[in-house]
Amino acid sequence: MTGPDVITTAVVQSGLVAAAKEMSTTLERAAYNPLLFELKDYSAAIVNAEGRLWAEAPGLIAFLSSIPDLVQVGLAKHAEDIAPGDVLIANDPFTTGTHVSDTTIYMPVFAEGELVAVTATTAHWADVGGKTPGGWCSDSIDVFQEGLRFPHVKLFRAGELNDTLLEVTLANVRLPTTVRGDLEAQVAACRTGVERIEALCRRYGAAVVRHAMDVACDASERAFRARVAALPDGTYRAATELDHDGVEKDVPRPVAIALTIAGESITADLTGTSATASGPVNLPLSGTRGAVNAALKSILAPREPANDGEFRVLDVIAPEGTMVNPADPAPCDSYGYLFSTLVDLTLAALSEVAPGQCPAGPAQMMGIYCFRTDARHGDPFIMIDANTVGWGASERGDGSNLIFVLDGDTPNVPAETIESRYPVRMIQHAFLPGAEGAGRFRGGMGLVREFEMLEDNVWTQGFMGNDVAPPRGLAGGAAAGRHRIIMRPDTAGEDVRLERFGFGGPLRRGERIRSEAAGGGGWGPPLEREPERVLRDVLDELVSREAAERIYGVALTGEGLRLAVDEERTAALRGGH
């Protein structure tokens, strides 16, 4: 057949992207859990009948990169048993690439009697059972401790709900009403995508839709390869070390990457990374590939819609039995530390050949949980506060503020939502001067969030990483600070946590917990920062007057809004810089 013209191809591709975005909106508006409708800890995507990515909505990159792989597993399992109206559910880390809390709902799309596509949403559920309320266990020793696993089974068969599966699921989670609401929101989002793709196929024909996306994906591949080919051939390396794995605290956990550029192809070799960890910091292979690919796309093709064409350029070597390719039943619940570390290492390696495009190091993941699960002490709840952090600076300017390390579209949960749903009061939400790395361009700002308990018997869990390797500076910029979580910061019993830690509490009415997120690394020597920029930072209370002089060599004169740069003293402090 004659292929679709350029206009039709563009319309089909844009229509699929619009469908994915509408799926995302449906999920956000129908979800019960603030983790979804505020924090946006979810993703939506559309893949073809072979499980290759066609379109996605902006969302958590750890999910989007793994959806094609997991759908391929499900399609292979149900190759002879897939029908209109089926809805499948999966969260097995070794096929989804993340952890059991991230549950994927996906649904086939049929047109003209044939399977054309699959719509999929992945969302972090409020709870999946397991030893840690809300997931993200810090010290599990196998995946069985981490919660229920759904091995690509049918939640709906030809439109009929599997009541038994749903009943068993809700009997094994701590917040069944919230979990059911979020599950139904995911199903609704997938159905929205099915309807939009069916309409597209009715308008153009299923064959045209398939052919148009073949053309679009091939074009994306050519463009991506051309950008890779523009980079100098060679092998570029970066390495770091994770904080302890939560179980064996005295065992080093190195992570290494060697990026080899050869013509228009890239190979990422992760040989040298630690053997599978005893604790839950392992990252399944699908997530490993996704982390590296996401970092490459952020530099080489940040504005183009993502599709399968861009996935074809990268080869990943991840030795079996390592943290980046663990075998079942390795614990994976805290996978995100390693995912974000791989993103950062990929950027660090690329900075050797694309220094003007790659940023300094971002802060690692961090945040706190507050929860109560025993109804004898009050209404059960699980509050997950994933803190935004500072991103690394670059040659183009200061690092971004308020970034969730796995996704720039993920914001903090507002105080109004927290206080209306949980027995918790937000005491402070503010930038944290001094936690960022200094430089010609400084890193994004750190952030402090402090909460007061309004009821007794509230337990907490913290999650954070970067005590071993704080956010790196680049091109002479300074490294950033480290995360801190402080229990009871307003009392003589203050307990400062600098390393990844598990449970704390119980906290009683009036007691507090504070998270202090690090900023991003700086870019370029601090003494080369424009004095007027330093002055503006001081006026905005992002840099102290003392730090302006001590770190940046900028002396100021005057007070308040009448501050100005003392050019003579500044020149003396900078000594010719």
C-alpha positions in Angstrom: 0.0 0.0 0.0 1.0 3.6 -0.4 2.2 5.1 2.8 0.5 8.0 4.5 1.5 11.5 3.5 3.5 13.8 5.8 0.4 15.6 7.1 -1.5 12.4 7.9 1.6 11.0 9.7 1.9 14.2 11.8 -1.8 14.2 12.6 -1.8 10.5 13.7 1.3 11.0 15.9 -0.2 14.1 17.5 -3.5 12.4 18.0 -1.8 9.6 19.9 0.2 12.0 22.0 -3.1 13.9 22.8 -4.8 10.6 23.7 -1.9 9.8 26.1 -2.3 13.2 27.7 -6.0 12.8 28.1 -5.4 9.4 29.8 -3.1 11.3 32.2 -5.7 13.9 32.9 -8.4 11.3 33.5 -6.2 9.5 36.0 -5.3 12.7 37.8 -8.9 13.9 38.1 -10.3 10.5 39.2 -7.6 9.4 41.7 -8.2 9.2 45.4 -4.6 9.5 46.6 -2.8 12.8 46.8 0.3 10.9 45.7 -1.4 10.8 42.3 -3.6 13.9 41.9 -1.1 16.2 43.6 2.4 14.6 43.4 1.7 13.0 40.0 3.5 9.8 40.8 2.1 8.1 37.7 2.5 7.8 34.0 0.4 7.1 30.9 1.5 5.6 27.6 0.4 3.9 24.4 2.3 1.1 22.7 1.6 -0.8 19.5 0.5 -4.5 19.2 4.2 -5.6 19.6 4.6 -3.5 22.7 6.7 -0.8 21.1 6.2 2.8 22.4 4.0 5.0 20.2 3.2 7.9 22.6 3.4 9.0 26.2 2.2 11.8 28.4 4.6 13.8 30.5 5.2 11.7 33.6 7.5 9.8 35.8 10.4 8.7 33.6 11.0 5.6 35.7 7.6 4.3 34.6 7.5 5.5 31.0 10.8 3.8 30.2 9.5 0.4 31.5 5.9 0.3 30.1 6.9 -1.1 26.7 8.9 -3.9 28.3 6.2 -5.0 30.7 3.5 -4.9 28.1 5.6 -7.2 25.9 5.7 -9.7 28.7 1.9 -9.6 29.1 1.2 -9.9 25.4 3.5 -12.9 25.2 1.8 -14.5 28.2 -1.7 -14.0 26.8 -0.8 -14.3 23.1 -3.7 -16.7 22.5 -6.0 -15.2 25.0 -6.3 -11.4 24.5 -9.7 -9.9 23.7 -11.6 -6.6 23.6 -12.5 -5.5 27.1 -9.6 -7.3 28.8 -7.8 -5.3 31.5 -4.5 -6.7 32.8 -2.6 -5.8 36.0 1.1 -6.2 36.7 3.6 -5.0 39.3 6.2 -7.7 39.5 9.5 -5.7 39.6 11.3 -8.1 37.4 9.0 -7.4 34.5 8.0 -3.8 35.3 11.5 -2.5 36.2 10.6 -0.6 39.4 9.0 -1.9 42.7 5.8 -3.6 43.7 4.1 -0.3 44.7 4.1 0.8 41.1 1.1 -1.0 39.6 0.4 -1.0 35.9 -3.0 -1.4 34.4 -3.1 -2.0 30.7 -5.8 -2.6 28.1 -5.8 -3.8 24.5 -7.2 -1.8 21.6 -8.9 -3.6 18.8 -9.8 -2.1 15.4 -11.1 -4.0 12.3 -10.9 -7.2 14.3 -7.2 -6.9 15.0 -5.1 -5.9 18.0 -3.7 -2.4 17.1 -2.4 -1.0 20.4 -2.3 -1.2 24.2 -3.0 1.7 26.6 -1.2 1.6 29.9 -1.0 3.5 33.2 1.4 3.0 36.0 0.8 4.5 39.4 2.2 4.3 42.9 -0.5 2.8 45.0 -1.1 4.0 48.5 -0.3 0.5 49.8 0.3 -3.0 48.5 0.7 -4.8 51.8 4.2 -5.8 52.7 6.1 -4.9 55.8 6.2 -1.1 55.2 3.0 1.0 54.9 3.0 2.7 51.5 6.0 0.9 50.2 9.6 2.0 49.8 10.9 -0.4 52.5 14.4 0.5 53.6 15.5 -2.9 54.9 13.7 -5.7 53.1 15.8 -8.8 52.3 13.6 -10.2 49.5 10.7 -9.1 47.2 8.2 -11.2 49.2 8.5 -8.8 52.1 7.6 -5.8 49.9 4.0 -6.6 49.1 1.5 -8.3 46.7 2.7 -9.2 43.3 0.4 -9.2 40.2 2.0 -11.4 37.5 0.2 -10.0 34.4 -3.2 -11.4 35.3 -6.6 -10.3 34.0 -8.5 -7.9 36.2 -11.3 -7.8 33.6 -11.9 -10.6 31.1 -13.9 -9.3 28.1 -15.3 -6.5 30.2 -16.2 -8.7 33.2 -14.5 -7.8 36.5 -12.6 -10.6 38.3 -14.3 -10.1 41.7 -12.2 -12.7 43.4 -8.9 -11.0 42.4 -10.2 -7.6 43.5 -11.4 -9.0 46.9 -8.1 -10.7 47.6 -6.3 -7.5 46.7 -8.3 -5.2 48.9 -8.1 -7.7 51.8 -4.3 -7.4 51.7 -3.8 -3.6 51.7 -4.0 -1.1 54.5 -6.1 1.5 52.7 -8.6 -0.5 50.6 -10.9 2.5 49.8 -8.0 4.5 48.4 -6.5 1.6 46.6 -9.8 0.7 44.9 -10.4 4.3 43.9 -6.9 4.6 42.3 -7.3 1.3 40.6 -10.6 2.4 39.1 -9.0 5.7 38.0 -6.3 3.8 36.2 -8.9 1.6 34.4 -10.9 4.7 33.4 -7.7 6.3 32.0 -6.9 3.2 29.9 -10.5 3.1 28.6 -10.2 6.8 27.6 -7.1 5.9 25.6 -8.9 3.0 24.0 -11.8 5.2 22.9 -9.4 7.8 21.3 -7.4 5.2 19.4 -10.5 3.5 18.1 -11.8 6.9 16.9 -8.4 7.5 15.1 -8.6 4.1 13.5 -12.2 4.8 12.3 -11.1 8.0 10.7 -7.9 6.8 9.0 -8.1 3.0 9.1 -6.0 0.8 11.4 -3.4 0.1 8.6 -2.8 3.8 8.1 -2.4 4.4 11.8 0.1 1.6 12.1 2.0 2.7 9.0 2.1 6.4 10.1 3.6 5.4 13.4 6.2 3.2 11.7 7.2 6.2 9.7 7.3 8.5 12.8 9.4 6.0 14.8 11.8 5.5 12.0 12.2 9.3 11.6 12.8 9.6 15.4 15.5 6.9 15.2 17.3 8.7 12.3 17.2 12.0 14.1 18.5 10.4 17.3 21.3 8.6 15.6 22.4 11.7 13.8 22.8 13.5 17.1 24.8 10.6 18.5 27.0 10.6 15.4 27.8 14.3 16.0 29.5 13.3 19.2 33.2 12.3 19.3 33.7 8.5 19.2 35.2 7.1 22.4 34.5 5.6 25.8 33.5 7.9 28.6 33.3 6.8 32.2 31.7 7.8 35.5 31.4 6.1 38.8 30.2 6.7 42.3 29.0 4.8 45.4 25.6 4.4 46.9 24.9 4.9 50.5 24.5 1.5 52.3 21.8 -0.8 51.1 19.8 -0.8 54.4 20.9 -4.3 55.4 24.6 -4.6 55.1 25.7 -1.2 56.2 29.4 -1.8 56.0 29.5 -3.2 52.4 30.4 -0.7 49.7 28.0 -0.5 46.8 29.9 1.0 43.8 28.0 2.0 40.6 30.0 2.4 37.3 29.1 3.2 33.7 31.2 3.3 30.6 29.5 5.0 27.6 31.0 4.0 24.3 30.0 6.1 21.3 30.8 4.4 18.0 29.4 6.2 15.0 25.6 6.6 15.4 25.3 4.0 18.3 25.8 4.1 22.0 26.6 1.2 24.4 26.3 1.6 28.1 28.4 -0.9 30.0 27.7 -1.2 33.7 30.4 -3.7 34.5 32.0 -2.8 37.8 28.7 -2.1 39.5 28.2 -4.0 42.8 26.8 -7.5 43.0 23.1 -7.7 43.9 22.6 -5.9 47.2 21.2 -7.7 50.3 18.9 -4.7 50.9 16.3 -3.2 48.6 18.4 -0.8 46.4 18.5 -3.1 43.4 17.1 -2.0 40.0 15.7 -4.6 37.6 17.1 -4.7 34.1 14.2 -2.9 32.4 14.6 0.0 34.8 18.3 0.1 34.3 17.9 0.5 30.5 15.2 3.1 31.1 17.4 5.2 33.3 20.2 5.4 30.8 17.9 6.0 27.9 16.0 8.8 29.7 19.3 10.6 30.5 20.4 10.3 26.9 17.1 11.6 25.6 17.2 14.6 28.0 20.4 15.8 26.3 20.0 14.6 22.7 16.3 14.9 22.0 14.6 16.7 24.9 11.8 18.4 23.0 10.6 15.7 20.6 7.8 13.3 21.5 9.2 10.0 22.8 8.6 6.8 20.8 10.2 3.5 20.1 12.6 5.0 17.5 14.7 6.6 20.2 14.9 3.3 22.2 16.7 1.5 19.3 19.9 3.4 19.5 21.1 2.3 22.9 22.6 -1.1 23.9 23.0 -1.8 27.6 25.5 -4.3 29.1 24.3 -5.1 32.7 25.9 -8.2 34.1 23.5 -10.7 35.7 23.7 -10.9 39.4 24.5 -7.2 39.9 22.4 -4.4 41.4 21.5 -3.3 37.8 20.3 -6.7 36.8 19.2 -8.7 39.9 17.3 -11.9 39.8 14.0 -12.8 41.5 13.6 -12.6 44.5 16.1 -9.8 45.2 14.6 -6.9 47.1 13.9 -3.8 44.9 11.6 -1.6 47.0 14.1 1.3 47.2 15.1 1.1 43.5 14.8 4.8 42.9 18.2 5.6 44.5 20.0 3.5 41.9 17.7 4.7 39.0 18.5 8.4 39.8 22.2 7.5 40.3 22.3 6.0 36.8 20.7 9.1 35.3 23.3 11.2 37.0 26.2 9.0 36.0 25.1 9.0 32.4 25.0 12.8 32.4 28.4 12.9 34.1 29.9 10.6 31.4 28.3 12.6 28.7 29.7 15.9 30.1 33.1 14.9 28.7 31.8 15.2 25.2 28.8 17.6 25.6 29.9 19.9 28.4 27.6 22.7 27.4 24.5 20.5 27.6 25.1 18.4 30.7 24.3 19.7 34.2 26.1 19.2 37.4 24.8 16.6 39.8 21.2 16.8 41.1 20.3 16.0 44.7 19.3 12.4 45.4 15.8 11.3 46.3 14.5 12.1 49.8 11.3 12.6 51.8 9.3 11.2 54.7 6.3 9.1 55.4 3.9 9.7 58.3 1.4 6.9 59.0 -0.8 5.2 61.4 -2.3 1.8 60.5 -3.8 0.6 63.8 -7.4 1.8 64.0 -7.4 1.5 67.8 -5.3 4.7 67.9 -7.3 6.7 65.3 -8.2 6.6 61.7 -5.6 4.9 59.6 -3.7 7.0 57.1 -0.5 7.0 55.1 1.0 10.4 54.1 3.9 10.2 51.6 5.8 13.4 51.2 8.4 13.0 48.5 10.5 16.2 48.7 11.5 18.2 45.7 15.2 19.0 45.5 17.7 21.2 43.7 18.9 20.3 40.2 22.4 20.8 39.0 23.6 24.0 37.4 24.9 24.0 33.8 26.8 26.3 31.4 23.4 27.8 30.6 22.4 29.0 34.1 21.5 28.2 37.7 20.0 24.8 38.5 16.3 24.5 38.7 14.5 24.6 42.0 11.7 22.3 43.3 12.5 19.3 41.1 11.5 15.7 42.0 14.7 13.9 41.0 12.9 11.3 38.7 10.6 13.8 37.0 10.5 17.6 36.5 6.7 17.5 36.3 6.3 16.2 39.9 5.5 18.9 42.5 5.3 18.9 46.3 2.0 18.0 47.9 0.5 21.4 49.0 0.0 22.2 52.7 -3.7 22.6 52.1 -4.0 19.0 50.8 -1.9 17.6 53.6 -3.7 19.4 56.4 -7.2 18.6 55.1 -6.5 14.8 54.8 -4.1 13.9 57.6 -3.7 14.8 61.3 -0.6 16.8 60.4 0.1 20.5 60.3 2.8 21.9 58.0 5.0 24.3 60.0 7.5 25.2 57.3 8.0 25.0 53.6 11.0 27.1 52.5 14.2 27.2 50.5 17.2 26.1 52.4 20.1 28.5 51.7 23.5 26.9 51.8 22.4 23.4 50.8 23.2 24.2 47.1 26.5 24.0 45.4 28.2 27.3 44.7 29.5 28.2 41.2 29.5 30.6 38.4 26.0 29.2 38.1 24.8 27.9 41.5 22.8 24.7 42.0 19.1 24.7 42.5 18.0 25.4 46.0 17.5 22.9 48.8 14.2 22.7 50.5 13.0 22.4 54.1 9.6 20.9 55.0 8.6 20.6 58.7 5.4 18.9 60.0 3.7 18.8 63.5 1.6 15.9 64.6 -1.9 16.8 65.7 -2.6 13.3 67.1 -0.7 10.6 69.0 0.8 7.3 67.7 2.1 8.5 64.4 5.0 6.6 63.0 7.5 7.9 60.4 9.8 6.5 57.8 12.5 8.5 56.0 14.1 7.9 52.7 17.1 9.7 51.4 20.5 9.1 49.8 23.8 10.9 49.1 25.7 10.8 52.4 28.5 9.0 50.6 28.5 11.1 47.4 26.7 14.5 47.6 25.6 16.2 44.4 28.7 16.8 42.3 29.9 20.1 41.0 31.0 20.5 37.4 33.7 22.6 35.6 35.0 23.9 38.9 31.6 24.3 40.7 31.2 23.1 44.3 29.4 20.0 45.4 26.1 20.6 47.2 25.2 19.7 50.8 23.7 16.5 52.1 20.1 15.6 53.0 19.0 15.6 56.7 15.9 14.3 58.4 15.4 15.6 62.0 13.1 14.0 64.5 11.7 16.3 67.1 13.7 19.3 65.9 12.1 21.7 68.4 13.1 19.8 71.5 16.2 18.8 73.5 15.6 15.2 72.2 16.4 16.3 68.6 17.5 13.3 66.6 19.4 14.1 63.4 19.5 11.4 60.7 22.1 11.8 58.0 22.0 8.4 56.5 19.2 6.4 54.9 17.0 5.2 57.7 13.8 3.3 58.4 11.2 3.8 61.0 11.0 6.4 63.7 8.5 7.1 66.4 5.9 6.9 67.6 5.5 10.7 67.5 2.9 12.2 69.8 0.7 15.2 69.5 2.8 18.4 69.2 6.0 16.6 68.1 7.6 17.4 64.8 9.6 16.0 62.0 11.7 18.0 59.5 13.2 17.1 56.1 16.0 19.2 54.8 16.6 18.4 51.1 20.0 19.2 49.5 20.4 21.5 46.5 22.1 20.7 43.2 25.8 21.0 42.4 27.3 24.2 41.1 28.8 24.8 37.6 32.1 26.8 37.2 34.2 28.6 39.8 32.2 30.5 42.4 34.5 33.5 42.1 33.4 33.9 38.4 29.8 34.5 39.3 28.6 37.9 38.2 28.5 40.2 41.3 25.0 41.4 40.3 23.7 37.9 40.4 25.2 37.4 43.9 23.6 40.7 45.0 20.2 39.5 43.6 20.5 36.2 45.5 21.3 38.1 48.8 18.3 40.4 48.2 16.1 37.3 47.5 17.5 35.7 50.7 18.9 32.7 48.8 22.5 33.5 49.8 23.6 35.1 53.0 25.6 38.3 53.0 28.4 36.4 54.8 28.4 33.6 52.2 28.4 36.2 49.4 31.7 37.5 50.7 33.3 34.2 51.8 32.2 31.9 48.9 31.7 34.3 46.0 34.1 37.1 46.9 31.4 39.7 46.6 31.4 42.5 49.2 28.2 44.5 49.6 27.6 47.9 51.0 24.4 49.4 52.5 21.4 47.7 54.2 18.1 46.2 53.2 16.9 47.2 49.8 19.7 49.7 49.5 22.3 46.9 49.2 24.8 47.4 46.4 28.0 45.8 45.3 31.2 47.3 46.8 33.2 47.1 43.6 36.6 48.0 45.2 36.4 45.4 48.0 35.0 42.8 45.6 38.0 43.3 43.3 40.3 42.8 46.2 38.5 39.7 47.4 38.5 38.1 44.0 42.2 38.8 43.3 41.8 39.2 39.6 39.1 36.6 38.9 
